[in-house]
Amino acid sequence: MSNLSDLLPYGTDLDKVFTGAIWSEGPCWIPSRKSLRWSDIPNNRILEYFPETRETKTYKSDVEFTNGRTLDLDGTVLQCSHGLRHIERDTDGVVTTVIGKYDGVRFNSPNDVVVSRDGIIWFTDPPYGIIVEIEGHPGVKEYEDCFVFAFDPKTQKLRPVVTDVEEPNGLAFSPDESILYVADTSVLFKATGNHHIRAYDMQDGRAKNGRTLIDIKEGVIDGFRVDKDGNLWCSSEIGVQIFTPAGVHIGTIPTPEKVGNLAFGGDDGSDLFIAANTSLYHIKTSTQDAAKHY
């Protein structure tokens, strides 16, 4: 089992590199631009931070409340749109729809997205963009549930892969993609809801043997990442909480604000960028994302 001191270089400090957002989400490192791109959902804009100059610029405004994003295998950016209720692709600023409907009806408000090594796009679909005024547009759940979906862009086949999570939010794979992790944040709007991460064994593209791996008391785990050793770096009310693949708590990187999501990046993938309420923070680590694109 790792210790926190094994994961953070001696003397490393948390650095606030930007403030001025309302609710920061969806961070993703863009290697081609050497930048960190993230969503300021209520302000309906995408921000971009350039570590070399410490500048933050508005990448795009009026973006229909984008949330989570990730790199596709070709380096283009896949992102979730609350407002348009679909998954979209950003290719050097040109945005196109990837998938927008399930069985003829619209998604709720896709929240977070990852791509497996075979090119399949996996995303969560909770209701927050249709029930939270500042995160999208009022609406109804047209398929009357909240699923985790897998979409194959080659065959255009879409299928629900996890249906037993009340309100799926963040998601990630283990380093060998044998386990899919999904956060359930249903306690946000229901006292009897959940604030945990579920783990599923992947068998022939299907999620099996679902079980609760991590259950926290400090708010909810919204977005999270898995490092190269399988540790889970999780957002929470008090900062970034880190757990072993077995769900044992390693330690916490405290932050002054509630954390919504995080992403590894930098030239070697060891820089951790933390999207908190109003700010973006950075801290150097001694590890890398399991799904790094470097």
Secondary structure by P-SEA (a helix, b strand, c coil): ccccccccccbbbbbbccccccccccccccccccbbbbbcccccbbbbbbcccccccccccccccccbbbbccccbbbbbbccccbbbbbcccbbbbccccccccccccccccccccccccccccccccccccccbbbbcccccbbbbbbbcccccccccccccccccccccccccccbbbbbbcccccccccccbbbbbbbcccccccccccccccccccccccccccccccccccccbbbbcccccccccccccccccccccccccccbbbbbcccbbbbbbbccccccccc
